[in-house]
Amino acid sequence: MTTYGLTGYAGHVGQELMRYGEVVPLACDVRNLKEVDLAVRSTKVDIIVHLASISDVDVCEKKENEKRVKDINVIGTFHVAEVAEMYGCGMVLMSTAQVFDGKWGNYKENSKPNPKNFYGLTKLAAEGLREVFPFMKVVRTSYLFDHERIFKHLYPLRAGQSYSYPTFIERSFMYLPHFAEAFYQYLLRFDEMPNILHISGSRTVSWYEFIVDMAKEYCLDESLVGPRNKELDMDVAPRPYKAGLNVNLSKKLGLLQYGHLEGLQEMKETGK
């Protein structure tokens, strides 16, 4: 039986994947090669799912965080790949639509990356390690949501207050449990999966459309959700605007496909 080891197992994606099959935590600081070695050697995993990273784009953009972000997102990936090679493990890196500049959207796996922010740059550098470790595979996603991450956006509406959301920032929103379900399918068929694959929401919408749909699902007054056509001064990192991912390849491969509407409905039903 194949065993999957997760770095970053305490994060949102990691916690969800830990509910599945032969998935075990890799308790290590990926900045420390010896810790990674010990974690993989002691668990005897077959495939390493590398989730550990700093993914808050605004945190990553701050100069004082640059070294820590680079050490975790890039050097950490190098350490994991070194250990995977040493023990003959498979490896998949969790990456992001932030590797693209967002000029066009509907990005395919072979579209040319061009990050706009430091987070995207570090994830692209991590992806680039495939040139050294060709056994490493990459799964990109766009925006994963669950109750904990997204519910705060309903607070103003519940209080009868209006709030505006960008019409110009588009994402392939996907409910976190749906992503974990599709990603676990991917892992079960790891050997036949391509080097890079997009697993994300089946439909791309703007933040404005997404929040309107969420308000409707929770029977709130969607007229309180206003459109916004420019960035706010509080935004630290530049965002790719049209960062939706093309998921035709994952659909062709038979992986489960979900849109944000199904995710919002299930989130309401389950409360998670």
C-alpha positions as CSV (number, residue, x, y, z in Angstrom):
1,M,0.0,0.0,0.0
2,T,1.3,3.4,-1.0
3,T,2.0,5.8,1.9
4,Y,1.8,9.6,1.4
5,G,3.8,11.9,3.7
6,L,2.8,15.6,4.1
7,T,5.0,18.5,4.9
8,G,2.9,21.4,6.1
9,Y,0.4,18.9,7.4
10,A,-0.9,21.4,10.0
11,G,-2.1,23.9,7.3
12,H,-5.6,24.1,5.9
13,V,-4.8,21.8,2.9
14,G,-2.8,19.4,5.1
15,Q,-5.5,19.0,7.7
16,E,-8.0,18.2,5.1
17,L,-5.8,15.6,3.3
18,M,-4.9,14.0,6.6
19,R,-8.5,12.6,6.6
20,Y,-7.7,10.4,3.7
21,G,-6.2,6.9,3.4
22,E,-2.5,6.2,4.0
23,V,-1.6,9.8,4.7
24,V,1.0,10.6,7.5
25,P,2.5,13.8,8.8
26,L,6.1,14.7,8.2
27,A,7.0,16.6,11.3
28,C,10.0,18.7,10.3
29,D,11.2,22.2,9.6
30,V,11.9,22.1,5.8
31,R,14.6,24.6,6.3
32,N,16.6,21.9,8.1
33,L,17.8,19.2,5.8
34,K,18.5,16.8,8.7
35,E,15.0,17.2,10.1
36,V,13.5,16.4,6.7
37,D,15.8,13.4,6.3
38,L,14.8,12.0,9.7
39,A,11.0,12.6,9.1
40,V,11.1,10.7,5.7
41,R,13.4,8.0,6.9
42,S,11.3,7.3,10.1
43,T,8.0,7.2,8.3
44,K,9.2,5.3,5.2
45,V,6.7,7.2,2.9
46,D,6.5,6.4,-0.8
47,I,5.3,9.9,-2.0
48,I,6.1,13.2,-0.4
49,V,3.3,15.8,-0.7
50,H,5.1,19.1,-0.2
51,L,2.7,21.6,1.2
52,A,4.9,23.6,3.6
53,S,5.2,27.2,2.5
54,I,4.4,30.8,3.4
55,S,1.5,31.7,1.2
56,D,0.1,35.0,2.4
57,V,1.0,37.3,-0.5
58,D,1.2,40.4,1.7
59,V,3.4,38.8,4.3
60,C,5.7,37.5,1.6
61,E,6.0,40.9,0.0
62,K,7.4,42.7,3.1
63,K,11.2,43.1,2.9
64,E,11.7,42.0,6.5
65,N,10.2,38.6,5.6
66,E,12.1,38.0,2.4
67,K,14.8,35.7,3.8
68,R,12.3,33.6,5.8
69,V,10.0,33.3,2.8
70,K,12.8,32.3,0.5
71,D,14.2,29.8,3.0
72,I,10.9,28.0,3.4
73,N,9.4,28.3,-0.1
74,V,12.5,27.7,-2.1
75,I,15.3,26.2,0.0
76,G,12.8,24.1,1.9
77,T,11.6,22.6,-1.4
78,F,15.2,21.9,-2.4
79,H,15.7,20.0,0.9
80,V,12.5,18.0,0.4
81,A,13.5,17.1,-3.2
82,E,17.0,16.1,-2.1
83,V,15.6,13.7,0.5
84,A,13.0,12.4,-1.9
85,E,15.8,11.6,-4.4
86,M,17.9,10.0,-1.7
87,Y,15.1,7.5,-0.7
88,G,13.6,7.1,-4.1
89,C,10.3,8.7,-3.2
90,G,7.8,10.4,-5.5
91,M,7.2,14.1,-4.8
92,V,4.5,16.6,-5.7
93,L,4.8,20.3,-5.0
94,M,1.8,22.3,-4.2
95,S,2.0,25.5,-6.3
96,T,-0.3,28.4,-7.2
97,A,-1.9,30.5,-10.0
98,Q,0.2,33.4,-8.5
99,V,3.1,32.3,-10.8
100,F,1.2,34.0,-13.6
101,D,0.9,37.7,-14.2
102,G,-2.9,37.7,-14.6
103,K,-3.1,39.6,-17.9
104,W,-5.1,36.9,-19.7
105,G,-6.5,34.3,-17.3
106,N,-7.6,30.7,-18.2
107,Y,-3.9,29.6,-17.9
108,K,-3.0,26.2,-19.0
109,E,-0.3,24.0,-17.6
110,N,2.1,25.1,-20.4
111,S,1.3,28.8,-20.2
112,K,4.3,31.0,-19.6
113,P,4.7,32.0,-15.9
114,N,5.5,35.7,-15.0
115,P,4.9,36.4,-11.3
116,K,3.8,39.9,-10.1
117,N,4.6,39.4,-6.5
118,F,7.4,37.8,-4.3
119,Y,5.2,34.9,-3.3
120,G,4.6,33.9,-6.9
121,L,8.3,34.4,-7.6
122,T,9.3,32.0,-4.8
123,K,6.8,29.4,-6.0
124,L,8.0,29.7,-9.6
125,A,11.6,29.2,-8.3
126,A,10.4,26.1,-6.4
127,E,8.8,24.8,-9.6
128,G,12.0,25.4,-11.4
129,L,13.7,22.8,-9.3
130,R,12.2,20.3,-11.6
131,E,15.2,21.0,-13.9
132,V,17.4,19.4,-11.1
133,F,14.9,16.9,-9.8
134,P,12.8,15.8,-12.9
135,F,10.9,13.2,-10.8
136,M,9.1,16.1,-8.9
137,K,5.6,16.9,-10.1
138,V,3.6,20.1,-9.6
139,V,-0.1,20.8,-8.8
140,R,-1.3,24.4,-9.1
141,T,-4.5,25.7,-7.7
142,S,-6.1,29.2,-7.6
143,Y,-8.1,30.1,-4.4
144,L,-9.2,27.5,-1.9
145,F,-12.0,28.5,0.5
146,D,-13.7,27.1,3.5
147,H,-15.9,28.4,6.3
148,E,-12.9,29.6,8.4
149,R,-11.2,31.4,5.6
150,I,-14.1,33.1,3.9
151,F,-17.0,33.5,6.4
152,K,-15.6,36.9,7.7
153,H,-16.8,38.4,4.4
154,L,-20.4,37.8,5.5
155,Y,-20.2,39.8,8.7
156,P,-20.9,43.3,7.1
157,L,-23.8,41.9,5.2
158,R,-25.3,40.3,8.4
159,A,-25.0,43.7,10.1
160,G,-26.7,45.4,7.1
161,Q,-23.6,47.2,6.0
162,S,-22.5,47.5,2.4
163,Y,-19.0,46.5,1.3
164,S,-17.3,46.5,-2.1
165,Y,-15.3,43.7,-3.8
166,P,-13.1,43.9,-6.9
167,T,-14.7,43.1,-10.2
168,F,-11.2,43.0,-11.8
169,I,-9.6,40.2,-9.7
170,E,-10.7,36.8,-11.0
171,R,-10.0,33.4,-9.5
172,S,-11.0,29.8,-9.9
173,F,-12.5,29.5,-6.5
174,M,-12.7,25.9,-5.1
175,Y,-14.0,24.6,-1.8
176,L,-11.2,23.2,0.2
177,P,-12.8,19.7,0.9
178,H,-13.5,19.5,-2.8
179,F,-9.9,20.2,-3.7
180,A,-8.7,17.6,-1.1
181,E,-11.0,15.0,-2.6
182,A,-9.7,15.7,-6.2
183,F,-6.1,15.9,-5.0
184,Y,-6.4,12.6,-3.2
185,Q,-7.7,11.0,-6.5
186,Y,-4.6,12.5,-8.1
187,L,-2.3,10.9,-5.5
188,L,-3.9,7.5,-6.0
189,R,-3.0,7.7,-9.7
190,F,0.3,9.6,-9.1
191,D,2.4,7.6,-11.6
192,E,0.1,8.4,-14.5
193,M,-0.3,12.1,-13.7
194,P,1.5,14.7,-15.9
195,N,4.5,16.7,-14.6
196,I,2.3,19.8,-14.0
197,L,-1.5,19.8,-13.4
198,H,-4.1,22.4,-12.5
199,I,-6.6,21.3,-9.9
200,S,-9.0,24.2,-9.2
201,G,-12.5,25.5,-9.6
202,S,-14.2,24.6,-12.8
203,R,-15.4,28.2,-13.3
204,T,-13.5,31.5,-13.0
205,V,-15.4,34.4,-11.5
206,S,-14.5,37.8,-9.9
207,W,-14.3,38.4,-6.2
208,Y,-17.4,40.5,-6.6
209,E,-19.3,37.7,-8.3
210,F,-18.1,35.2,-5.7
211,I,-19.3,37.2,-2.7
212,V,-22.6,38.0,-4.4
213,D,-23.1,34.2,-4.9
214,M,-22.2,33.6,-1.2
215,A,-24.7,36.2,0.0
216,K,-27.4,34.5,-2.1
217,E,-26.5,31.1,-0.7
218,Y,-26.9,32.5,2.9
219,C,-30.1,34.4,2.0
220,L,-28.5,37.8,2.7
221,D,-29.1,41.0,0.8
222,E,-26.7,40.8,-2.1
223,S,-27.4,44.4,-3.1
224,L,-25.2,45.3,-0.1
225,V,-22.2,43.9,-2.1
226,G,-20.8,46.6,-4.2
227,P,-18.4,46.4,-7.2
228,R,-15.0,47.9,-6.9
229,N,-12.8,48.7,-9.9
230,K,-9.5,49.6,-8.3
231,E,-7.1,48.4,-5.6
232,L,-7.1,49.6,-2.1
233,D,-4.1,51.4,-0.5
234,M,-4.0,48.7,2.2
235,D,-2.9,46.1,-0.4
236,V,0.8,45.4,0.1
237,A,1.5,43.0,-2.7
238,P,0.5,43.4,-6.4
239,R,-2.1,40.8,-7.4
240,P,-2.5,39.1,-10.7
241,Y,-5.9,40.2,-11.9
242,K,-7.1,37.4,-14.1
243,A,-5.6,34.4,-12.4
244,G,-8.1,31.7,-13.3
245,L,-6.7,28.3,-14.2
246,N,-7.7,26.1,-17.1
247,V,-8.7,22.7,-15.7
248,N,-9.5,20.9,-19.0
249,L,-6.5,18.5,-18.5
250,S,-7.6,17.4,-15.0
251,K,-11.1,17.0,-16.4
252,K,-9.8,14.9,-19.3
253,L,-7.9,12.8,-16.8
254,G,-11.1,12.0,-15.0
255,L,-10.5,14.0,-11.7
256,L,-13.5,15.3,-9.9
257,Q,-14.6,18.8,-11.1
258,Y,-16.3,21.3,-8.8
259,G,-17.3,24.9,-9.2
260,H,-17.6,27.5,-6.4
261,L,-21.4,27.2,-6.3
262,E,-21.3,23.6,-5.3
263,G,-18.7,24.5,-2.7
264,L,-20.7,27.3,-1.2
265,Q,-23.7,25.0,-1.0
266,E,-21.8,22.3,0.8
267,M,-20.1,24.8,3.1
268,K,-23.5,26.1,4.2
269,E,-24.8,22.5,4.7
270,T,-21.7,21.3,6.7
271,G,-20.7,24.5,8.4
272,K,-17.0,23.8,7.6
